[in-house]
Amino acid sequence: MLIGDVARRSGVSARVLRHYDALGLVRPSGRTAGGYREYSAEDVRRIFHVESLRSLGLSLGQVERVLADPAFAPSDLVSDLIRWTEDRLERDRELLRRLRAIDASAPTGWQDVLCIVDLMQGLDAPSAARRQQAVLTFPEGAAVPADILAEAVLTEADPNVAGALRWALARSGGDGLATLAAATHADDVDVRRRAVLAIAEVPDTPGATAALTDALEDQDLTVRRYAALTLGGRSEATAVAATPTVPILVGMVVEGTNDVEAAEVLGRLSEDPEHAGRITTALADELAAHTADPAVRIRLAQALVELSGTTGRDVLRRLAHDDDPAVALVASVFVQILDERLSRA
């Protein structure tokens, strides 16, 4: 068969057949008297063989290797093809993710698109300084791709870059909240911690409050503490904060973990009379349970003086007679502070 007949019957163009001939991949067995290529039935079978291998993703060089070496193990080739295909699919998924992020940001011109592409490339940089720079130098007023920032903050291990990402997310108006809220249920505890820290800096909304409230039940104590500190300071959280949050915050005071911040949040919650008594009782119970640890008792006294009004005054008065001189002195000073507060009121 001449090259035109082969092209019509095989679906492989004459140009490709000439290319195969030039490479030595499929050479016609004969030539006509006029010098035209003439393909035998065996040549046509080889063409189909080449096309079959090409359909699996092999390069022409790999096809030539397979055809030239009858002992070549198909299993090795298939394993390589699987790995290459998986890599290509991962690259395609990443490209799709980036295109969707650009589309979601509703760019008004090519300059917006280029800014977002620069940001994504910067966030992929191996250098923490370069990643941080990509976030901090994103043009003011440009559409911030919140989902990209949210995904980046969930995987960012460097604290400085993570802080910059949380700041940028807060500027975006909370558009990445859905991504962050979903991450509070991730299997990886580090991802859950990063998610709660990021939610703490987005605007105070019912969605953020709901995600933080769920985090109060997390298996990880650090996640629960992050959520408790944030919830206790939010206006929308007072209705849900007291019951699950107060024990966590009081425990932080006892253990000395962010105890100053925890005491301040307890003070804010105590502004609601419904919570004030519960908080005072919880602190007093811990005082009774830690009679032999002056450092714990001083931290509890510091939390009591933070409570609204004179809520903790009676407990502090009793503590002013503590057997430990340092505890008694601190409590006495705090009683004076509360008395002054009362007189001013």
C-alpha positions in Angstrom: 0.0 0.0 0.0 1.1 3.5 -0.8 1.4 6.1 2.0 -1.9 7.7 1.1 -3.8 4.4 1.3 -2.1 3.6 4.7 -3.0 7.1 6.0 -6.7 6.7 5.0 -7.0 3.2 6.5 -5.0 3.7 9.7 -6.0 7.2 10.6 -2.3 8.2 10.9 -1.5 11.2 8.7 1.0 11.0 5.9 3.1 13.6 7.7 3.3 11.4 10.8 4.2 8.4 8.7 7.0 10.3 7.0 8.2 11.3 10.5 8.2 7.7 11.7 10.2 6.8 8.6 12.7 9.5 9.2 13.2 8.3 12.8 13.5 4.7 11.7 10.5 3.8 13.8 8.4 2.4 10.9 10.1 2.2 7.6 8.2 0.9 4.6 9.4 -2.4 3.3 9.6 -1.4 -0.3 9.5 1.3 -2.9 7.7 1.6 -6.1 9.4 2.0 -9.4 8.8 5.7 -9.0 10.4 5.8 -5.6 7.2 6.1 -3.5 6.9 4.4 -0.1 5.2 1.0 -0.2 4.0 -0.5 3.1 3.5 -4.2 3.6 0.9 -5.8 5.9 3.6 -6.2 8.6 4.5 -2.5 8.3 0.9 -1.6 8.9 0.7 -3.8 12.0 3.9 -2.1 13.3 2.2 1.3 12.7 -0.8 0.2 14.8 1.6 -1.2 17.4 3.4 2.2 17.6 0.1 4.1 17.9 -1.1 1.7 20.7 2.0 2.4 22.7 1.7 6.2 22.0 -1.8 6.1 23.3 -0.5 5.0 26.7 1.6 8.1 26.9 5.0 6.8 25.8 7.4 9.1 24.0 8.6 8.1 20.5 12.0 7.3 22.1 10.4 4.9 24.6 8.3 3.3 21.8 11.5 2.7 19.8 13.1 1.1 22.9 10.2 -1.2 23.5 10.0 -2.3 19.8 13.8 -2.8 19.6 14.1 -5.0 22.8 11.8 -8.0 22.8 13.0 -8.9 26.3 11.8 -5.5 27.7 9.5 -6.2 30.7 6.0 -4.7 30.2 5.5 -4.5 33.9 8.4 -2.1 34.3 7.1 0.1 31.6 3.5 0.1 33.0 4.8 1.0 36.5 6.7 3.9 35.0 3.6 5.0 33.1 1.5 4.9 36.2 4.0 7.1 38.1 4.3 9.6 35.2 0.5 9.7 34.8 0.0 10.3 38.5 2.5 13.1 38.4 0.8 14.7 35.4 -2.6 14.4 37.0 -1.2 16.1 40.1 0.1 19.0 38.0 -3.2 19.2 36.2 -5.1 19.3 39.5 -2.8 22.1 40.8 -3.3 24.0 37.5 -7.1 23.6 37.9 -7.0 24.8 41.5 -5.1 27.9 40.5 -7.4 28.7 37.6 -10.4 28.3 39.9 -8.8 30.6 42.4 -8.1 33.2 39.8 -11.7 32.9 38.5 -13.1 33.2 42.1 -11.2 36.4 42.6 -13.1 38.0 39.7 -10.1 39.7 38.1 -11.0 42.8 36.2 -7.9 42.8 34.0 -4.7 40.9 33.1 -2.9 42.9 35.8 -5.1 41.3 38.5 -4.4 37.9 37.0 -0.7 38.4 37.0 -0.7 39.6 40.6 -2.5 36.4 41.7 -0.1 34.2 39.7 2.8 36.0 41.3 1.3 35.4 44.7 0.8 31.7 44.1 4.3 31.2 42.7 5.7 33.1 45.7 3.7 30.9 48.2 5.3 27.8 46.5 8.8 29.2 47.1 11.2 27.0 49.3 12.4 30.2 51.0 10.2 31.3 54.0 11.4 34.9 53.4 10.2 34.7 49.8 6.8 33.3 50.9 6.4 36.1 53.4 7.4 38.7 50.9 4.8 37.4 48.4 2.0 37.9 51.0 3.2 41.3 52.3 3.8 42.8 48.9 0.5 41.8 47.3 -0.9 45.1 45.8 -3.2 47.1 48.0 -6.7 47.1 46.5 -6.2 44.0 44.4 -8.7 41.2 44.8 -7.3 38.9 47.5 -7.8 35.2 46.6 -8.9 34.1 50.1 -9.1 30.4 49.4 -5.5 30.4 48.2 -4.4 32.2 51.4 -6.5 29.8 53.6 -5.0 26.7 52.0 -1.5 28.2 52.4 -2.0 29.0 56.1 -3.1 25.5 56.8 0.2 24.1 55.5 2.6 26.8 56.5 5.0 25.8 59.3 7.1 29.0 59.5 5.5 31.2 62.2 6.4 34.5 60.5 4.9 33.5 57.2 1.8 32.0 58.9 1.3 35.3 60.7 1.5 37.2 57.4 -1.0 34.8 55.9 -3.4 35.2 58.8 -3.1 39.0 58.5 -3.9 38.8 54.8 -6.8 36.6 55.4 -8.3 39.0 58.0 -8.0 41.7 55.3 -9.9 39.6 52.9 -13.1 39.9 55.0 -13.4 36.3 56.0 -14.0 34.9 52.5 -11.7 31.9 53.3 -13.8 30.9 56.4 -15.3 27.8 54.8 -11.9 26.4 54.0 -10.7 27.1 57.5 -13.8 25.7 59.2 -13.5 22.4 57.2 -9.9 22.1 58.3 -10.9 22.1 62.0 -12.0 18.5 61.3 -8.7 17.5 59.6 -6.9 14.3 60.8 -3.6 16.2 61.1 -3.6 18.0 64.5 -1.2 20.7 63.1 -3.7 21.6 60.4 -6.5 21.9 63.1 -4.3 24.2 65.2 -3.5 26.4 62.2 -7.1 26.5 61.2 -8.3 27.7 64.7 -5.5 30.3 64.9 -6.5 31.6 61.5 -10.2 31.7 62.4 -9.3 33.7 65.5 -8.3 36.6 63.2 -11.2 36.6 60.8 -14.2 38.9 61.5 -16.5 38.0 64.3 -19.4 36.2 62.5 -21.8 33.4 63.4 -19.9 31.1 61.1 -16.6 31.7 62.9 -18.3 31.3 66.3 -19.8 28.0 65.2 -16.4 26.7 64.0 -14.7 27.8 67.2 -17.4 26.2 69.3 -16.9 22.9 67.6 -13.2 23.2 68.2 -13.9 23.3 72.0 -14.6 19.6 71.7 -11.4 18.8 69.9 -9.2 15.9 71.2 -6.2 18.2 71.2 -5.8 20.4 74.3 -4.0 23.1 72.3 -6.8 23.4 69.8 -9.3 23.7 72.7 -7.2 26.4 74.3 -6.9 28.5 71.1 -10.7 28.2 70.6 -11.5 29.1 74.2 -9.3 32.2 74.2 -10.9 33.5 71.0 -14.5 32.6 71.8 -14.3 34.2 75.2 -13.3 37.5 73.7 -16.0 37.6 71.0 -19.3 39.4 71.3 -21.3 36.6 69.6 -19.8 34.0 71.9 -21.1 35.0 75.3 -24.2 32.7 75.0 -22.1 29.7 74.2 -18.8 30.5 75.9 -19.4 29.9 79.6 -20.2 26.3 79.9 -17.4 24.7 77.8 -15.0 27.6 77.9 -14.6 28.5 81.5 -13.1 25.2 82.6 -10.5 25.4 79.8 -9.6 29.0 80.7 -9.4 28.2 84.4 -7.2 25.2 83.6 -4.9 27.5 81.6 -4.6 29.8 84.7 -3.7 26.8 86.9 -1.1 25.4 84.5 0.4 28.8 83.7 -0.3 28.4 79.9 -1.2 31.9 78.5 -2.6 32.5 82.0 -2.6 36.3 81.6 -4.7 36.1 78.4 -7.0 33.5 80.0 -7.5 35.7 83.0 -8.4 38.6 80.8 -11.0 36.6 78.9 -12.5 35.3 82.2 -12.8 38.9 83.2 -14.7 39.8 80.1 -17.0 36.8 80.5 -17.7 37.9 84.1 -19.3 41.1 82.9 -22.4 38.9 82.3 -23.9 38.3 85.8 -25.0 34.9 84.6 -21.4 33.8 84.2 -19.8 35.8 87.0 -20.8 33.4 89.8 -19.8 30.3 87.9 -16.3 31.7 87.1 -15.8 32.8 90.7 -16.8 29.4 92.0 -14.5 27.6 89.5 -11.5 29.8 90.6 -12.3 29.2 94.3 -12.5 25.5 93.7 -9.0 25.5 92.2 -7.7 27.4 95.2 -9.0 24.7 97.5 -7.4 22.1 95.3 -4.0 23.7 95.2 -3.3 24.6 98.8 0.4 23.5 98.6 1.4 25.4 95.4 1.9 29.2 96.0 2.6 29.9 92.3 -0.8 28.5 91.3 -2.6 30.3 94.0 -1.0 33.6 93.0 -2.1 33.1 89.4 -5.6 32.3 90.6 -5.6 35.5 92.6 -4.5 37.4 89.5 -7.5 35.9 87.7 -9.9 36.8 90.5 -8.9 40.5 90.4 -9.6 40.6 86.7 -13.3 39.7 87.2 -15.8 42.4 86.6 -16.6 44.7 89.5 -15.9 43.2 92.9 -17.0 39.7 92.0 -13.9 38.0 93.4 -13.4 40.3 96.5 -14.7 37.8 99.1 -12.5 35.0 97.9 -9.5 37.4 97.8 -10.2 38.5 101.4 -10.0 35.0 102.6 -6.9 34.5 100.6 -5.3 37.5 102.3 -4.9 35.3 105.3 -3.2 32.5 103.4 -0.5 30.6 105.2 2.0 31.5 102.5 3.2 35.1 103.0 3.6 35.8 99.3 0.1 34.6 98.5 -1.3 36.6 101.4 0.5 39.7 100.3 -0.6 39.5 96.7 -4.2 38.9 97.8 -4.1 41.8 100.2 -3.0 44.2 97.5 -5.7 42.9 95.2 -8.4 43.4 97.9 -7.2 47.1 98.2 -7.5 47.4 94.4 -11.0 46.1 94.4 -12.0 48.3 97.4 -10.8 51.3 95.4 -12.7 50.2 92.4 -15.8 49.9 94.5 -15.3 53.4 96.0 -14.9 54.9 92.6 -18.1 53.2 91.4 
